[in-house]
Amino acid sequence: MNSPVTELSFEDALAALETAVSQLESGNLTLEESLALYEKGQQLADYCSQQLETAVLRVEQVTADGEIVERPMGDDG
């Protein structure tokens, strides 16, 4: 998990997040290791959330005939 989070696919980021959670739940890490893993997990969670939000916005753009209409992020109109 040495790659920058933004270079991961959603699936890889989610798998890395699940691994981090399992490691944290195991209780076998030092405090420093736990803190570092928690921070990495937060980055992964934020990235996954952003990717999901982007996907939802794209799905919402699908018209009745199945065409995807691209719209800039943050455009609520």
PDB file with one MODEL, atoms N, CA, C and O in Angstrom:
MODEL        1
ATOM      1  N   MET A   1       0.839  -1.182   0.000  1.00  0.00           N
ATOM      2  CA  MET A   1       0.000   0.000   0.000  1.00  0.00           C
ATOM      3  C   MET A   1       0.882   1.242   0.000  1.00  0.00           C
ATOM      4  O   MET A   1       0.559   2.224   0.668  1.00  0.00           O
ATOM      5  N   ASN A   2       1.970   1.216  -0.726  1.00  0.00           N
ATOM      6  CA  ASN A   2       2.888   2.339  -0.799  1.00  0.00           C
ATOM      7  C   ASN A   2       2.519   3.332  -1.882  1.00  0.00           C
ATOM      8  O   ASN A   2       3.066   4.435  -1.918  1.00  0.00           O
ATOM      9  N   SER A   3       1.592   2.960  -2.776  1.00  0.00           N
ATOM     10  CA  SER A   3       1.162   3.865  -3.830  1.00  0.00           C
ATOM     11  C   SER A   3       0.335   4.990  -3.238  1.00  0.00           C
ATOM     12  O   SER A   3      -0.385   4.795  -2.259  1.00  0.00           O
ATOM     13  N   PRO A   4       0.444   6.192  -3.847  1.00  0.00           N
ATOM     14  CA  PRO A   4      -0.466   7.258  -3.409  1.00  0.00           C
ATOM     15  C   PRO A   4      -1.909   6.792  -3.574  1.00  0.00           C
ATOM     16  O   PRO A   4      -2.240   6.096  -4.534  1.00  0.00           O
ATOM     17  N   VAL A   5      -2.746   7.173  -2.650  1.00  0.00           N
ATOM     18  CA  VAL A   5      -4.140   6.721  -2.649  1.00  0.00           C
ATOM     19  C   VAL A   5      -4.822   7.037  -3.981  1.00  0.00           C
ATOM     20  O   VAL A   5      -5.595   6.223  -4.485  1.00  0.00           O
ATOM     21  N   THR A   6      -4.548   8.196  -4.547  1.00  0.00           N
ATOM     22  CA  THR A   6      -5.235   8.617  -5.769  1.00  0.00           C
ATOM     23  C   THR A   6      -4.850   7.787  -6.988  1.00  0.00           C
ATOM     24  O   THR A   6      -5.496   7.891  -8.030  1.00  0.00           O
ATOM     25  N   GLU A   7      -3.809   6.966  -6.877  1.00  0.00           N
ATOM     26  CA  GLU A   7      -3.416   6.105  -7.994  1.00  0.00           C
ATOM     27  C   GLU A   7      -4.111   4.745  -7.941  1.00  0.00           C
ATOM     28  O   GLU A   7      -3.988   3.944  -8.868  1.00  0.00           O
ATOM     29  N   LEU A   8      -4.838   4.488  -6.856  1.00  0.00           N
ATOM     30  CA  LEU A   8      -5.513   3.209  -6.705  1.00  0.00           C
ATOM     31  C   LEU A   8      -6.884   3.231  -7.365  1.00  0.00           C
ATOM     32  O   LEU A   8      -7.529   4.276  -7.455  1.00  0.00           O
ATOM     33  N   SER A   9      -7.316   2.070  -7.821  1.00  0.00           N
ATOM     34  CA  SER A   9      -8.699   1.955  -8.277  1.00  0.00           C
ATOM     35  C   SER A   9      -9.586   1.963  -7.041  1.00  0.00           C
ATOM     36  O   SER A   9      -9.099   1.768  -5.927  1.00  0.00           O
ATOM     37  N   PHE A  10     -10.871   2.184  -7.226  1.00  0.00           N
ATOM     38  CA  PHE A  10     -11.793   2.156  -6.098  1.00  0.00           C
ATOM     39  C   PHE A  10     -11.716   0.811  -5.393  1.00  0.00           C
ATOM     40  O   PHE A  10     -11.658   0.749  -4.165  1.00  0.00           O
ATOM     41  N   GLU A  11     -11.715  -0.261  -6.169  1.00  0.00           N
ATOM     42  CA  GLU A  11     -11.699  -1.604  -5.597  1.00  0.00           C
ATOM     43  C   GLU A  11     -10.430  -1.856  -4.780  1.00  0.00           C
ATOM     44  O   GLU A  11     -10.493  -2.441  -3.699  1.00  0.00           O
ATOM     45  N   ASP A  12      -9.280  -1.415  -5.295  1.00  0.00           N
ATOM     46  CA  ASP A  12      -8.024  -1.589  -4.569  1.00  0.00           C
ATOM     47  C   ASP A  12      -7.996  -0.746  -3.292  1.00  0.00           C
ATOM     48  O   ASP A  12      -7.507  -1.194  -2.254  1.00  0.00           O
ATOM     49  N   ALA A  13      -8.522   0.470  -3.377  1.00  0.00           N
ATOM     50  CA  ALA A  13      -8.570   1.342  -2.203  1.00  0.00           C
ATOM     51  C   ALA A  13      -9.489   0.754  -1.135  1.00  0.00           C
ATOM     52  O   ALA A  13      -9.175   0.797   0.054  1.00  0.00           O
ATOM     53  N   LEU A  14     -10.624   0.208  -1.564  1.00  0.00           N
ATOM     54  CA  LEU A  14     -11.553  -0.396  -0.611  1.00  0.00           C
ATOM     55  C   LEU A  14     -10.934  -1.630   0.045  1.00  0.00           C
ATOM     56  O   LEU A  14     -11.090  -1.839   1.249  1.00  0.00           O
ATOM     57  N   ALA A  15     -10.242  -2.437  -0.735  1.00  0.00           N
ATOM     58  CA  ALA A  15      -9.576  -3.622  -0.187  1.00  0.00           C
ATOM     59  C   ALA A  15      -8.497  -3.207   0.815  1.00  0.00           C
ATOM     60  O   ALA A  15      -8.358  -3.828   1.869  1.00  0.00           O
ATOM     61  N   ALA A  16      -7.736  -2.163   0.493  1.00  0.00           N
ATOM     62  CA  ALA A  16      -6.700  -1.671   1.403  1.00  0.00           C
ATOM     63  C   ALA A  16      -7.326  -1.136   2.686  1.00  0.00           C
ATOM     64  O   ALA A  16      -6.780  -1.326   3.773  1.00  0.00           O
ATOM     65  N   LEU A  17      -8.471  -0.466   2.562  1.00  0.00           N
ATOM     66  CA  LEU A  17      -9.172   0.044   3.735  1.00  0.00           C
ATOM     67  C   LEU A  17      -9.654  -1.107   4.613  1.00  0.00           C
ATOM     68  O   LEU A  17      -9.522  -1.048   5.835  1.00  0.00           O
ATOM     69  N   GLU A  18     -10.206  -2.145   4.007  1.00  0.00           N
ATOM     70  CA  GLU A  18     -10.659  -3.312   4.764  1.00  0.00           C
ATOM     71  C   GLU A  18      -9.495  -3.994   5.483  1.00  0.00           C
ATOM     72  O   GLU A  18      -9.640  -4.446   6.619  1.00  0.00           O
ATOM     73  N   THR A  19      -8.355  -4.065   4.827  1.00  0.00           N
ATOM     74  CA  THR A  19      -7.159  -4.645   5.449  1.00  0.00           C
ATOM     75  C   THR A  19      -6.710  -3.798   6.635  1.00  0.00           C
ATOM     76  O   THR A  19      -6.364  -4.331   7.690  1.00  0.00           O
ATOM     77  N   ALA A  20      -6.716  -2.482   6.459  1.00  0.00           N
ATOM     78  CA  ALA A  20      -6.309  -1.578   7.538  1.00  0.00           C
ATOM     79  C   ALA A  20      -7.228  -1.726   8.744  1.00  0.00           C
ATOM     80  O   ALA A  20      -6.767  -1.760   9.885  1.00  0.00           O
ATOM     81  N   VAL A  21      -8.525  -1.812   8.488  1.00  0.00           N
ATOM     82  CA  VAL A  21      -9.483  -1.967   9.583  1.00  0.00           C
ATOM     83  C   VAL A  21      -9.232  -3.275  10.324  1.00  0.00           C
ATOM     84  O   VAL A  21      -9.254  -3.308  11.555  1.00  0.00           O
ATOM     85  N   SER A  22      -8.996  -4.344   9.584  1.00  0.00           N
ATOM     86  CA  SER A  22      -8.727  -5.643  10.213  1.00  0.00           C
ATOM     87  C   SER A  22      -7.472  -5.587  11.079  1.00  0.00           C
ATOM     88  O   SER A  22      -7.446  -6.120  12.188  1.00  0.00           O
ATOM     89  N   GLN A  23      -6.435  -4.935  10.557  1.00  0.00           N
ATOM     90  CA  GLN A  23      -5.192  -4.823  11.323  1.00  0.00           C
ATOM     91  C   GLN A  23      -5.394  -3.993  12.584  1.00  0.00           C
ATOM     92  O   GLN A  23      -4.863  -4.327  13.643  1.00  0.00           O
ATOM     93  N   LEU A  24      -6.160  -2.914  12.473  1.00  0.00           N
ATOM     94  CA  LEU A  24      -6.423  -2.087  13.649  1.00  0.00           C
ATOM     95  C   LEU A  24      -7.254  -2.841  14.678  1.00  0.00           C
ATOM     96  O   LEU A  24      -7.022  -2.723  15.881  1.00  0.00           O
ATOM     97  N   GLU A  25      -8.218  -3.612  14.202  1.00  0.00           N
ATOM     98  CA  GLU A  25      -9.079  -4.373  15.109  1.00  0.00           C
ATOM     99  C   GLU A  25      -8.327  -5.511  15.811  1.00  0.00           C
ATOM    100  O   GLU A  25      -8.723  -5.951  16.890  1.00  0.00           O
ATOM    101  N   SER A  26      -7.247  -5.978  15.193  1.00  0.00           N
ATOM    102  CA  SER A  26      -6.497  -7.089  15.782  1.00  0.00           C
ATOM    103  C   SER A  26      -5.833  -6.701  17.095  1.00  0.00           C
ATOM    104  O   SER A  26      -5.631  -7.547  17.967  1.00  0.00           O
ATOM    105  N   GLY A  27      -5.492  -5.418  17.239  1.00  0.00           N
ATOM    106  CA  GLY A  27      -4.856  -4.961  18.460  1.00  0.00           C
ATOM    107  C   GLY A  27      -3.400  -5.360  18.597  1.00  0.00           C
ATOM    108  O   GLY A  27      -2.825  -5.246  19.679  1.00  0.00           O
ATOM    109  N   ASN A  28      -2.793  -5.830  17.508  1.00  0.00           N
ATOM    110  CA  ASN A  28      -1.406  -6.296  17.554  1.00  0.00           C
ATOM    111  C   ASN A  28      -0.399  -5.245  17.087  1.00  0.00           C
ATOM    112  O   ASN A  28       0.752  -5.580  16.808  1.00  0.00           O
ATOM    113  N   LEU A  29      -0.810  -3.996  16.999  1.00  0.00           N
ATOM    114  CA  LEU A  29       0.072  -2.940  16.515  1.00  0.00           C
ATOM    115  C   LEU A  29       0.498  -2.036  17.665  1.00  0.00           C
ATOM    116  O   LEU A  29      -0.202  -1.911  18.671  1.00  0.00           O
ATOM    117  N   THR A  30       1.653  -1.412  17.496  1.00  0.00           N
ATOM    118  CA  THR A  30       2.072  -0.410  18.475  1.00  0.00           C
ATOM    119  C   THR A  30       1.196   0.823  18.292  1.00  0.00           C
ATOM    120  O   THR A  30       0.463   0.935  17.310  1.00  0.00           O
ATOM    121  N   LEU A  31       1.275   1.724  19.224  1.00  0.00           N
ATOM    122  CA  LEU A  31       0.505   2.964  19.134  1.00  0.00           C
ATOM    123  C   LEU A  31       0.878   3.733  17.871  1.00  0.00           C
ATOM    124  O   LEU A  31       0.001   4.210  17.150  1.00  0.00           O
ATOM    125  N   GLU A  32       2.171   3.853  17.603  1.00  0.00           N
ATOM    126  CA  GLU A  32       2.620   4.580  16.412  1.00  0.00           C
ATOM    127  C   GLU A  32       2.119   3.910  15.127  1.00  0.00           C
ATOM    128  O   GLU A  32       1.657   4.587  14.208  1.00  0.00           O
ATOM    129  N   GLU A  33       2.212   2.586  15.071  1.00  0.00           N
ATOM    130  CA  GLU A  33       1.726   1.855  13.903  1.00  0.00           C
ATOM    131  C   GLU A  33       0.219   2.039  13.739  1.00  0.00           C
ATOM    132  O   GLU A  33      -0.278   2.204  12.625  1.00  0.00           O
ATOM    133  N   SER A  34      -0.490   2.010  14.841  1.00  0.00           N
ATOM    134  CA  SER A  34      -1.943   2.191  14.809  1.00  0.00           C
ATOM    135  C   SER A  34      -2.309   3.579  14.298  1.00  0.00           C
ATOM    136  O   SER A  34      -3.207   3.727  13.469  1.00  0.00           O
ATOM    137  N   LEU A  35      -1.610   4.593  14.795  1.00  0.00           N
ATOM    138  CA  LEU A  35      -1.892   5.960  14.352  1.00  0.00           C
ATOM    139  C   LEU A  35      -1.607   6.148  12.867  1.00  0.00           C
ATOM    140  O   LEU A  35      -2.394   6.764  12.149  1.00  0.00           O
ATOM    141  N   ALA A  36      -0.481   5.615  12.416  1.00  0.00           N
ATOM    142  CA  ALA A  36      -0.127   5.732  10.999  1.00  0.00           C
ATOM    143  C   ALA A  36      -1.145   5.000  10.126  1.00  0.00           C
ATOM    144  O   ALA A  36      -1.547   5.505   9.078  1.00  0.00           O
ATOM    145  N   LEU A  37      -1.556   3.821  10.557  1.00  0.00           N
ATOM    146  CA  LEU A  37      -2.525   3.045   9.793  1.00  0.00           C
ATOM    147  C   LEU A  37      -3.893   3.715   9.813  1.00  0.00           C
ATOM    148  O   LEU A  37      -4.610   3.690   8.812  1.00  0.00           O
ATOM    149  N   TYR A  38      -4.261   4.312  10.941  1.00  0.00           N
ATOM    150  CA  TYR A  38      -5.519   5.044  11.030  1.00  0.00           C
ATOM    151  C   TYR A  38      -5.528   6.217  10.048  1.00  0.00           C
ATOM    152  O   TYR A  38      -6.519   6.440   9.352  1.00  0.00           O
ATOM    153  N   GLU A  39      -4.430   6.959   9.994  1.00  0.00           N
ATOM    154  CA  GLU A  39      -4.337   8.094   9.076  1.00  0.00           C
ATOM    155  C   GLU A  39      -4.448   7.632   7.626  1.00  0.00           C
ATOM    156  O   GLU A  39      -5.144   8.255   6.824  1.00  0.00           O
ATOM    157  N   LYS A  40      -3.768   6.546   7.292  1.00  0.00           N
ATOM    158  CA  LYS A  40      -3.843   5.997   5.938  1.00  0.00           C
ATOM    159  C   LYS A  40      -5.273   5.528   5.650  1.00  0.00           C
ATOM    160  O   LYS A  40      -5.793   5.740   4.555  1.00  0.00           O
ATOM    161  N   GLY A  41      -5.893   4.898   6.630  1.00  0.00           N
ATOM    162  CA  GLY A  41      -7.271   4.450   6.469  1.00  0.00           C
ATOM    163  C   GLY A  41      -8.221   5.607   6.230  1.00  0.00           C
ATOM    164  O   GLY A  41      -9.147   5.493   5.427  1.00  0.00           O
ATOM    165  N   GLN A  42      -8.004   6.712   6.910  1.00  0.00           N
ATOM    166  CA  GLN A  42      -8.847   7.889   6.708  1.00  0.00           C
ATOM    167  C   GLN A  42      -8.693   8.427   5.297  1.00  0.00           C
ATOM    168  O   GLN A  42      -9.674   8.828   4.672  1.00  0.00           O
ATOM    169  N   GLN A  43      -7.459   8.437   4.790  1.00  0.00           N
ATOM    170  CA  GLN A  43      -7.232   8.872   3.406  1.00  0.00           C
ATOM    171  C   GLN A  43      -7.959   7.947   2.428  1.00  0.00           C
ATOM    172  O   GLN A  43      -8.588   8.404   1.474  1.00  0.00           O
ATOM    173  N   LEU A  44      -7.863   6.651   2.680  1.00  0.00           N
ATOM    174  CA  LEU A  44      -8.534   5.675   1.824  1.00  0.00           C
ATOM    175  C   LEU A  44     -10.052   5.852   1.879  1.00  0.00           C
ATOM    176  O   LEU A  44     -10.721   5.807   0.847  1.00  0.00           O
ATOM    177  N   ALA A  45     -10.587   6.053   3.068  1.00  0.00           N
ATOM    178  CA  ALA A  45     -12.033   6.235   3.218  1.00  0.00           C
ATOM    179  C   ALA A  45     -12.499   7.499   2.494  1.00  0.00           C
ATOM    180  O   ALA A  45     -13.531   7.486   1.822  1.00  0.00           O
ATOM    181  N   ASP A  46     -11.745   8.582   2.628  1.00  0.00           N
ATOM    182  CA  ASP A  46     -12.086   9.828   1.939  1.00  0.00           C
ATOM    183  C   ASP A  46     -12.059   9.636   0.429  1.00  0.00           C
ATOM    184  O   ASP A  46     -12.949  10.106  -0.280  1.00  0.00           O
ATOM    185  N   TYR A  47     -11.033   8.942  -0.059  1.00  0.00           N
ATOM    186  CA  TYR A  47     -10.899   8.693  -1.493  1.00  0.00           C
ATOM    187  C   TYR A  47     -12.061   7.835  -2.007  1.00  0.00           C
ATOM    188  O   TYR A  47     -12.642   8.136  -3.049  1.00  0.00           O
ATOM    189  N   CYS A  48     -12.396   6.769  -1.276  1.00  0.00           N
ATOM    190  CA  CYS A  48     -13.507   5.902  -1.686  1.00  0.00           C
ATOM    191  C   CYS A  48     -14.815   6.680  -1.702  1.00  0.00           C
ATOM    192  O   CYS A  48     -15.619   6.529  -2.622  1.00  0.00           O
ATOM    193  N   SER A  49     -15.029   7.504  -0.697  1.00  0.00           N
ATOM    194  CA  SER A  49     -16.237   8.316  -0.629  1.00  0.00           C
ATOM    195  C   SER A  49     -16.327   9.266  -1.820  1.00  0.00           C
ATOM    196  O   SER A  49     -17.396   9.430  -2.408  1.00  0.00           O
ATOM    197  N   GLN A  50     -15.213   9.886  -2.171  1.00  0.00           N
ATOM    198  CA  GLN A  50     -15.173  10.794  -3.314  1.00  0.00           C
ATOM    199  C   GLN A  50     -15.471  10.043  -4.609  1.00  0.00           C
ATOM    200  O   GLN A  50     -16.209  10.540  -5.461  1.00  0.00           O
ATOM    201  N   GLN A  51     -14.906   8.860  -4.759  1.00  0.00           N
ATOM    202  CA  GLN A  51     -15.142   8.063  -5.962  1.00  0.00           C
ATOM    203  C   GLN A  51     -16.611   7.648  -6.055  1.00  0.00           C
ATOM    204  O   GLN A  51     -17.195   7.674  -7.138  1.00  0.00           O
ATOM    205  N   LEU A  52     -17.201   7.269  -4.935  1.00  0.00           N
ATOM    206  CA  LEU A  52     -18.621   6.901  -4.927  1.00  0.00           C
ATOM    207  C   LEU A  52     -19.507   8.090  -5.268  1.00  0.00           C
ATOM    208  O   LEU A  52     -20.476   7.949  -6.015  1.00  0.00           O
ATOM    209  N   GLU A  53     -19.185   9.249  -4.732  1.00  0.00           N
ATOM    210  CA  GLU A  53     -19.961  10.454  -5.021  1.00  0.00           C
ATOM    211  C   GLU A  53     -19.904  10.783  -6.512  1.00  0.00           C
ATOM    212  O   GLU A  53     -20.914  11.144  -7.115  1.00  0.00           O
ATOM    213  N   THR A  54     -18.727  10.658  -7.091  1.00  0.00           N
ATOM    214  CA  THR A  54     -18.575  10.902  -8.524  1.00  0.00           C
ATOM    215  C   THR A  54     -19.407   9.912  -9.331  1.00  0.00           C
ATOM    216  O   THR A  54     -20.052  10.291 -10.309  1.00  0.00           O
ATOM    217  N   ALA A  55     -19.394   8.656  -8.926  1.00  0.00           N
ATOM    218  CA  ALA A  55     -20.173   7.629  -9.629  1.00  0.00           C
ATOM    219  C   ALA A  55     -21.665   7.906  -9.524  1.00  0.00           C
ATOM    220  O   ALA A  55     -22.400   7.758 -10.501  1.00  0.00           O
ATOM    221  N   VAL A  56     -22.109   8.306  -8.344  1.00  0.00           N
ATOM    222  CA  VAL A  56     -23.530   8.621  -8.158  1.00  0.00           C
ATOM    223  C   VAL A  56     -23.935   9.778  -9.056  1.00  0.00           C
ATOM    224  O   VAL A  56     -24.993   9.735  -9.684  1.00  0.00           O
ATOM    225  N   LEU A  57     -23.114  10.799  -9.121  1.00  0.00           N
ATOM    226  CA  LEU A  57     -23.424  11.938  -9.979  1.00  0.00           C
ATOM    227  C   LEU A  57     -23.529  11.515 -11.449  1.00  0.00           C
ATOM    228  O   LEU A  57     -24.391  12.006 -12.178  1.00  0.00           O
ATOM    229  N   ARG A  58     -22.661  10.617 -11.873  1.00  0.00           N
ATOM    230  CA  ARG A  58     -22.720  10.137 -13.256  1.00  0.00           C
ATOM    231  C   ARG A  58     -23.976   9.321 -13.501  1.00  0.00           C
ATOM    232  O   ARG A  58     -24.608   9.459 -14.548  1.00  0.00           O
ATOM    233  N   VAL A  59     -24.344   8.478 -12.557  1.00  0.00           N
ATOM    234  CA  VAL A  59     -25.549   7.669 -12.712  1.00  0.00           C
ATOM    235  C   VAL A  59     -26.779   8.570 -12.768  1.00  0.00           C
ATOM    236  O   VAL A  59     -27.697   8.318 -13.548  1.00  0.00           O
ATOM    237  N   GLU A  60     -26.800   9.603 -11.958  1.00  0.00           N
ATOM    238  CA  GLU A  60     -27.923  10.535 -11.961  1.00  0.00           C
ATOM    239  C   GLU A  60     -28.061  11.267 -13.283  1.00  0.00           C
ATOM    240  O   GLU A  60     -29.127  11.801 -13.586  1.00  0.00           O
ATOM    241  N   GLN A  61     -27.011  11.299 -14.062  1.00  0.00           N
ATOM    242  CA  GLN A  61     -27.031  11.983 -15.345  1.00  0.00           C
ATOM    243  C   GLN A  61     -27.639  11.122 -16.458  1.00  0.00           C
ATOM    244  O   GLN A  61     -27.925  11.622 -17.546  1.00  0.00           O
ATOM    245  N   VAL A  62     -27.829   9.852 -16.188  1.00  0.00           N
ATOM    246  CA  VAL A  62     -28.341   8.952 -17.215  1.00  0.00           C
ATOM    247  C   VAL A  62     -29.778   9.366 -17.551  1.00  0.00           C
ATOM    248  O   VAL A  62     -30.638   9.444 -16.674  1.00  0.00           O
ATOM    249  N   THR A  63     -30.011   9.625 -18.822  1.00  0.00           N
ATOM    250  CA  THR A  63     -31.346  10.026 -19.258  1.00  0.00           C
ATOM    251  C   THR A  63     -32.175   8.804 -19.592  1.00  0.00           C
ATOM    252  O   THR A  63     -31.684   7.677 -19.529  1.00  0.00           O
ATOM    253  N   ALA A  64     -33.409   9.020 -19.940  1.00  0.00           N
ATOM    254  CA  ALA A  64     -34.334   7.927 -20.227  1.00  0.00           C
ATOM    255  C   ALA A  64     -33.850   7.029 -21.360  1.00  0.00           C
ATOM    256  O   ALA A  64     -34.146   5.835 -21.357  1.00  0.00           O
ATOM    257  N   ASP A  65     -33.118   7.567 -22.321  1.00  0.00           N
ATOM    258  CA  ASP A  65     -32.644   6.747 -23.438  1.00  0.00           C
ATOM    259  C   ASP A  65     -31.273   6.135 -23.181  1.00  0.00           C
ATOM    260  O   ASP A  65     -30.677   5.543 -24.081  1.00  0.00           O
ATOM    261  N   GLY A  66     -30.763   6.277 -21.942  1.00  0.00           N
ATOM    262  CA  GLY A  66     -29.508   5.636 -21.582  1.00  0.00           C
ATOM    263  C   GLY A  66     -28.270   6.452 -21.879  1.00  0.00           C
ATOM    264  O   GLY A  66     -27.161   5.987 -21.616  1.00  0.00           O
ATOM    265  N   GLU A  67     -28.414   7.638 -22.412  1.00  0.00           N
ATOM    266  CA  GLU A  67     -27.261   8.482 -22.716  1.00  0.00           C
ATOM    267  C   GLU A  67     -26.760   9.141 -21.435  1.00  0.00           C
ATOM    268  O   GLU A  67     -27.555   9.638 -20.637  1.00  0.00           O
ATOM    269  N   ILE A  68     -25.457   9.146 -21.242  1.00  0.00           N
ATOM    270  CA  ILE A  68     -24.874   9.817 -20.094  1.00  0.00           C
ATOM    271  C   ILE A  68     -24.572  11.253 -20.484  1.00  0.00           C
ATOM    272  O   ILE A  68     -23.853  11.514 -21.449  1.00  0.00           O
ATOM    273  N   VAL A  69     -25.126  12.170 -19.728  1.00  0.00           N
ATOM    274  CA  VAL A  69     -24.911  13.594 -19.966  1.00  0.00           C
ATOM    275  C   VAL A  69     -23.886  14.058 -18.953  1.00  0.00           C
ATOM    276  O   VAL A  69     -24.140  14.051 -17.749  1.00  0.00           O
ATOM    277  N   GLU A  70     -22.708  14.468 -19.455  1.00  0.00           N
ATOM    278  CA  GLU A  70     -21.647  14.919 -18.550  1.00  0.00           C
ATOM    279  C   GLU A  70     -22.013  16.301 -18.026  1.00  0.00           C
ATOM    280  O   GLU A  70     -22.497  17.158 -18.763  1.00  0.00           O
ATOM    281  N   ARG A  71     -21.769  16.493 -16.734  1.00  0.00           N
ATOM    282  CA  ARG A  71     -22.060  17.769 -16.088  1.00  0.00           C
ATOM    283  C   ARG A  71     -20.915  18.051 -15.136  1.00  0.00           C
ATOM    284  O   ARG A  71     -20.462  17.143 -14.440  1.00  0.00           O
ATOM    285  N   PRO A  72     -20.433  19.289 -15.086  1.00  0.00           N
ATOM    286  CA  PRO A  72     -19.338  19.618 -14.171  1.00  0.00           C
ATOM    287  C   PRO A  72     -19.725  19.335 -12.727  1.00  0.00           C
ATOM    288  O   PRO A  72     -20.882  19.501 -12.343  1.00  0.00           O
ATOM    289  N   MET A  73     -18.742  18.904 -11.923  1.00  0.00           N
ATOM    290  CA  MET A  73     -18.973  18.643 -10.508  1.00  0.00           C
ATOM    291  C   MET A  73     -19.435  19.936  -9.834  1.00  0.00           C
ATOM    292  O   MET A  73     -18.944  21.020 -10.149  1.00  0.00           O
ATOM    293  N   GLY A  74     -20.373  19.810  -8.916  1.00  0.00           N
ATOM    294  CA  GLY A  74     -20.853  20.954  -8.170  1.00  0.00           C
ATOM    295  C   GLY A  74     -21.953  21.714  -8.866  1.00  0.00           C
ATOM    296  O   GLY A  74     -22.465  22.685  -8.311  1.00  0.00           O
ATOM    297  N   ASP A  75     -22.340  21.306 -10.070  1.00  0.00           N
ATOM    298  CA  ASP A  75     -23.416  21.963 -10.799  1.00  0.00           C
ATOM    299  C   ASP A  75     -24.718  21.298 -10.411  1.00  0.00           C
ATOM    300  O   ASP A  75     -25.013  20.190 -10.860  1.00  0.00           O
ATOM    301  N   ASP A  76     -25.499  21.966  -9.578  1.00  0.00           N
ATOM    302  CA  ASP A  76     -26.744  21.376  -9.082  1.00  0.00           C
ATOM    303  C   ASP A  76     -27.918  21.633 -10.002  1.00  0.00           C
ATOM    304  O   ASP A  76     -29.028  21.182  -9.718  1.00  0.00           O
ATOM    305  N   GLY A  77     -27.712  22.328 -11.071  1.00  0.00           N
ATOM    306  CA  GLY A  77     -28.843  22.701 -11.926  1.00  0.00           C
ATOM    307  C   GLY A  77     -29.045  21.860 -13.076  1.00  0.00           C
ATOM    308  O   GLY A  77     -29.969  22.092 -13.855  1.00  0.00           O
TER     309      GLY A  77
ENDMDL
END
